[in-house]
Structures are given as C-alpha cells and as structure tokens.
Amino acid sequence: MSGQSEVITTAHGAGGDRMRALIQELILPRFDGARAGSGADAEGGPHSPGLSALDDGAVLPMGNGEAVVLTTDSHVVTPTEFPGGDIGRLAVSGTVNDLAVMGATEGLSLTCSLIVEEGVSLDRVESILDSMAETCEAADCRIVTGDTKVMGSGELDAIAINTAGVGRVPADGFVTDRGMRPGDRIVVSGTLGDHGIALLAAREDFDFGEELMSDVAPVNDLVAAAMDAGTVTAMKDPTRGGFASAINEMAAKADLGVTVEEAALPVTPSVASAGEILGIDPIQVANEGKVVMAVDSDDAEAVLDAMQARPGGEDAAIVGEVTEDHPGRVVLETGFGRRYLSVLEGDPLPRIC
C-alpha cells in the first residue's frame, strides 16, 4: 500500500493478499487491532478473537459464562438475482454462516440496512425482502432492526445490503479459524466452487449445457450437527477465494501445514467442466453455503456421518490432514505429484458476494 498514487482496485476486495494488506496496513492500525483479542477473557477462558484476529467475527465475553459472537457483512452481488438465490438470500446466509463457523448456531439475530437506487421497482425490492424472510426462517434467525437509504439514479447498481449478526455462545464454546492441531482431519461440508461459477455463468449468459446453481444457504444446522458429533478445532467460511484461500489462512494462522488430497475434493462435474473451459479452478472460487473445518482425528468419521445425514451436507468429505511439516503452507497431493496450493491472486470474479 505504499506510494501516494496507489488506488483501490477490485483485487483489494477479492479475499487474497491485496485485501489482507489493505486491512493490515490501513485498517488495523487505526482501530486498535494490535490489542484486540490479545488476552484471555475475564474468566480465564480461551483468547477471545477481536479485530486483529481477522476471523469471521469477534467474540465479546459477557460474564456469567457466556459470550456474544458479532459479525457484519455487505453484499454488492451482480446480478442481484441468480440461479439458486438472490442478494437477499445471500445477505442472510452470509451473516448466519459467519456466526456459525465461530460456534454460534442458535438464537441468532440480524440487522439489515438496505441501500436502493432510485428507479428500482418495488416488486424487485419486495421479492428480495421475501427471500430474506424465507432464509431467516430456514436458519431460525430473525431480523430485529435496520435502516433504509435511497441513492440517486446512477449512483448505485440497483441495491446493496449490509447485515450484522449476533449470537450467544458459552464463554469457552466458540471456535476460531486458527485452532487446528497436528493430526486433525480437514472436512468440507460439500461441493466446492458452486456459487462463483454459477454467478459468472449467469452474469455473462454462458451456456454450459446445463444450469449451474449457486449453493447459497445457511450452514448453522450443519455446523451444529458437526459440533454435536465431535471436536471441531477450527472453522472457516470459504467465500472470497474459496477453499484455497480459507485453508491457506487456517494453516498460516495455526503455523501448521496441511496436506490435501485433490481427488477427495468434492466438485460437481458441471462446475469442473465449466471451470476448465473458463480457466478457473473451482477450489479458488467462492462458496456461499459450505464450511471448511478441522476435526479431531478420532471424531472425523462421526462428524462426517452427522453432516452427510443433514440436508446440504450429503457431499461432505474428509479431504486432508493437518501436519507439523511445511508450517503455514498447504500441499496438494495431485496423484501425479505434490504442489503448494496457492492463494487467489487478483480478482477474476468481482462482485460475487
């Protein structure tokens, strides 16, 4: 971020190295990130992640053995309606999922701020709000407060939505994205790359022979089933940058290595073929209804069975293992050799969430 002439680009919002540099060099120094999450909670429990942890949310100890997970997200997806969902379903699911991967799966409350461009039809807004209400019902959460703003024609691309969410957890019951341990197994809750590839196909009107569907959905029920079945040591929501960015970030934060079996990664044939045509690796593309988790090796099969028994988890798979080798790096076993799994560079798919 050096140099007075540097400007913000879409790559700064893509979930890769440039976005992390933006956060670490401009945002954290201004909001006391160095001290956030630096100590144990008041009751001597685990470290409570704050801003500097760069997790999916913050954990705020409340006393009496409880804590609150707090998260916020903004949604500027194009197109606002796409196969499998719309910006309303995305806004609710994205916020619920950020809470869920930190262990907050029940009793969730959201805020909603709508920013709408002048000239957008009321029918379109009503459809998006209906979608939000339906997704809230599916996630067993509620919207409790919000705000509405209207921008002039041409000042906004139709509609943007900001949502924040809160959920209670036991003070020692939250999960971070940095807690995996040597020997843990890596589990993904389903097929990878669905949202980003489907959205790109809809945006560009590509015809791949069959309709590609976004996976956008709340995952709190899947996460709750996994946590009931065994010890989940770390979780991440694989949105921008997809599985590749999520697992690399988890490895780097834990200062441990991860080995991933490429053949074990679940990708639908339609997404795989579309990605090959487009020159895009599905494991570097966003999901909006999946979770990546590290699970104690003794519990991995039980967690897998629990997730596969729930709607949305049928394609869950064990895809890798945590190791003390190559700390901070992810090695992909391809069947023909080994290579490091890289983090997304640039932004091949802007405005997907």
N, C-alpha and C positions, 0 to 999 in steps of 0.2 A: 504493500500500500504506500510505498514511497513515491515522491515526485508530485509536484503540485498539479500537473496536467492529467494525472490518472483519474478516470471516471468510472462510475459503476456500470457494469455490464450484466447481462443475464447470467453469466458464469458465476457471479457473486451470490446468486440465489439457487445454485444447482446442487448444493449439498456436498461439494468437493472441497479441494484445498483452498480455492479462492474464497469461498464462503467462510471457511474456518479462519482464514487470515483476516477477513473483514471483521468478524466477531472478536477475534483475539486482539487485534491491533486498534480497533476503533471503539468497540462497544464495551468490552470488559474493563479497560482502564477507567472508563467514565462512570461505571456503576458499581464500584467496589467489588468487582469479581474476584480479586485476589483473596478476600476474606470470606466470600460466600462459600458455605459448605466446608469450611476449613477445620471444623471441630465437631466433636460428638454432641449429641443433643443433651438437653438439660438433665435427662435421667441416665446419662452414661451409655446410651444405646449407640447404634451404628452412626457413622457420619451421615448427616442429612444433606443431600446434594442441593446446592443453590446455583446461582448464575454461572459461576466459573466451572462447574462440573459439566456444562454443556450437555446435559441429559435431556430426556423428552419432557421433563418438567422439574419443578422444585418441590422439596419436601419441607414442610413447616411444622416443627414439633409444637403440639398444643398443650402438653401436660396431660396428666391422668392417663398415661399410657397410650395416647393417641397422637396422630399426626394428620396433616392435610397435604395431599398432593395437588399442586396448582400448575396449570399449563395454559398456553394461549397459542392461537394459530390464525393465520389469514389465508384466504383462498381466492385465487385470481385465475381460475382454470379457463382455458379456451379449447373447445366450445363449452358453454356452460351446461349444455345437455349432451350426453354421450351414451353409447351403448352400455347399459349396466348401471347408470346413475346420472346424477347431475350435481351442480355445485352445492345444492342443499344437503344431499346425502353425503357428499364429500366433507362438508364442513362439520357435520355432527360426527361422522365416523372418524375423521382425522383427530378430533379433540378427544373423543372417547378412547381411541386407541393409544394416544399419548399418555393418558391416565392409566390405562390398563397395563401397559408394559412397565409401569412403575409399581404395579401391585394393587392399584385402586380399581376394582372391578364392579363395585356395587354402590348404590346410594349416590350416584353421580348427578351433579348439577352443572348446567352450562349457561353462559351468557351468549348473546347474539347481537352483533352490530351489522346492519345492512347498509351498504353504500350503493345506491342505484342511480343509473344515468337517466336524465330526463329523456322521455320518449319511449322508455321500455314499457311494454304493455302490462297492465295489471294482471292479465291472465298468466303471463310468464312468471311474474313475481309470486302469484298465488300457487302456481304449480311447484315452484321451488320451495315455498313455505310448507306445502303439503308433504313434499319429500322429506323435509327436515322433521316434521311431526311424525311421519311414519318411521324414520330411522331412530328417533328418540324412543318410540315405543319398542322397537326391536332391541334397543340397547338398554331398556329400562332406566332411562335417564330423563331429565326434564330441563327445559329452558326456563330460567327464573327471572331474568332481566335482560335488557338490551337497549339498542339505540338505532335510529334510522337517519340517514343523511341522503340528500339528493344532489347530484352533481349536474352541471350543465351538459348539454348535448356536445359530444366530442371530448369531454373532459375525463371520461371513464369508458371502459369497454363493457358496457351493459350493467354488470353487477359484481361487486366484491363483498365477501362476507368475512368478518372476524368473529371467532368464537374463543371463549376462555372456558376452562372447566376446573372443577374441584371435586375431590373425592376423599373420604376418610380411610385411613389405614391404621393398623396398630403401629405404635412408635418404632417397633423393631420389625415390622412386617412389610416394609417397602422393598422394592427391587431396583437396582441401578443397572446401567449398561456396562459397568466396569468390574463386576463381581465374579467373573468366571474363574475357575480353578483348574490346575492341571488334571487331566483325566476326564473332565466334563465332556459330555457329548453336545454337539450342536444340532438343534432341531429347528426346522422351518415348518410353519403351520399349513403350507400348501404351495401351489404352483406360483412361479416367480415371473415377474415382468408383465403381468396381465394388464394392469392399469395403464402404464405408459405406452405400451404398444397399441392397445385398443384406442386410446385417446389420439395418438398420432394418426392412426388409420382413419378415424372419424374426422379429424381436423383437415387432413389432406385429401379426403374422399378416396382413399386407396381401396382397391378391391382385391382381397387375397383369396377369394373363392368361398369364404365363409365369414360370418360376422364375428369379430373379436369383441369380447365383453370385458369391461373393467371389473375388477374384483372388489370394488369399494364396498366396505361393510364394517360394522363394529366387531371387534375381536374380544371384547371383555368376557363373553361367555367361554370362549376357547381358553383364554388365559386363566380364568377361574378354575376350569377343569384341569388344566395342566398343574396349577399350584396345589390343587387338592390331591393330585395323584403323586406328587414327588417334589423334590427340592429343585427349584429353579433359581440359579445363582445370578443370572444376568438376562436382560431382555432389551430388544431394540425394535422400533417400528421402521421397516425398510422402505421408506418413502423416497425422497430425492436421492438418486444414486443407487437405489435398490439394495439388493442383498450384498453386493460387493462393498458398497460404502459402509453399510451397517456392520458387517462382520469385521472389516478393517478397523473401524472405530472402536469396536468392542475389544479387539486384540490390542490395539495401541494403548487404550486406557488401562487395561489389565497388565500390560507389559508381559504378555504371554503370546505364544504362537498358536495358530490354528491350522490344521490340515483339513481340507475339504475334498471329498470325492466328487468329481464332476459328474460322473454317471448317476450319483444319488440325488442330484439337484432336480427337483420336480419342475418341469416346464412343459406346457401343453404343446402338442405337435403344431397347432396353428400359430402359436406365439413363436415357437422355434423357427418355423419356416418364414414367417413374416420378418423376424429379426435378421435372419440370414439374407433375405432379399434387401433389407434396408441397411445392412451392415451395422446392426446394433445388437449388442449382447444382452439378452433378456435379464441376465443376473446383474446388469448395471442399470436397470430400468425400474422405475418406481412401482411398488405395490401400494394399495390403499386398504387392504383387508387381510394382511398377513402379519406374522410376528416371527422374529428370529430370537431364539433363546438358547442359553447354555444350561444344561441339566446335569445334575449329579449322575455319574455313570450307572450307579445301582438302580436309579429310578427312570432311566431313559425309556425303556420299553413300556413301563406303566404310563408315563406321560404321553408317549406316542399313542398308545391304545386309547387313552382318555380323549385325546384330541380327535383321533380318527372316528370316534363314536359320536362326535358333535357335528351339526351342520356347519359347513365351511372348513372343517378340518379333515375331510376324507382323504386328502392328498398329502397330509403331514408326513414328514420323513426325517430320519436321522441322516445328516449329511456330512458330519465331520467330528473332529475331536480336538480338544484343547491340549497343548503341549508346552513344555518349557523350552523347546527348540525354537529357533528363529523368532525371538520375542518381538512383539509388535507387528509381525508380518503374517500374512495368510498365504499358505501354499495350496495350490490347486493340483490335485492328482488327476491327470487327464486320461490315464490309461496308456498313453504313449510316452509319458514323462512327467515332469513336475515344473510348475512355473508359479511365480508370485501372482496372486490375484490383485490387480491394480484397482485403485480408486478412480472414479469417473473424473475425467479432465474436460473442462469446458461444459457446455450445456446443449447437447444435441436435441433435447426435448424440453424447451422452455414452456412455462405456464401449464404444467400438468397437475398442479395441486394448489 
